[in-house]
């Protein structure tokens, strides 16, 4: 087959000859196709088995559940606070304080752990492996489980929720920080070392300016997420708006429950708007 140069037009004969000369390029080997077929078959069976085991094919149960949801939505409209607006707002502020302090504590503690967990900052394999497994253990336990543990340790109230949020987020944020540090551009770091900078100066002037926008973005996102998590933590005794919501659901005051849900949604939207503005300003100034 003649070489392809310039604006030469491929003919059907050229394509056929190329397919015959390089069949592995146009079609995967038989064993690879069989392997993919087996993997797709296993995945399909797993999905079907999960749907069957969880009652997804029980049409009567689904229709009955949809009817109950319709009745609950009917009772939730229109939302009302019945004079509890001040208490709901105070509980919402308590939830925000819980999320803010827990996220802030986690963000501060996660900074040194993130640097120590980055391979390009501390290349000792054994320490790096032990630290990463420790962080896996922290984030491997759900925030709700941490809250149940801390409620038994420090008692009911927002302090248990703060500890639960902080401990859980330390493992996650430290991992995200470490990955951000490992992906920094090495040229500024080499320049600081070339002029005699020590390890701390490399971290402060070479690494930190590059990862600050990423770190701040993660912190703001987790603050928004923890506002929702703090709501759930109130159900297990951590206080805040979650306790008010659980009480209304328990006694079937669905109109007040819907008002609380709308209050939570408005708060989350406000936090998202503010955090987006902060992120844009930091990224533009970085």
Buried (B, 14 or more C-beta within 10 A) or exposed (E): EEEEEEEEEEEEEBEEEBEEEEEEEEEEEEEEEEEEEEEEEEEEEEEEEEEEEEEEEEEEEEEEEEEEEEEBEEEBEEBBBEEBEEEBEEBBEBBBBBBBBBBBBBBEBBBEBBBBBBEBBBEEEEEBEEBBEBBEEBBEBEBBEBBBBBBEEEEBBBBBBBBBBBBBBBBBBBBBBBBBBBEBEEEBBEEBBEEEBEEEEBBEBBBBEBBBBBBBBBBBBBBBBBBBBBBBBBBBBBBBBBBBBBBBBEEEBBBBBBBBBEBBEEBBEEBBEEBEEBBEEBEEEE
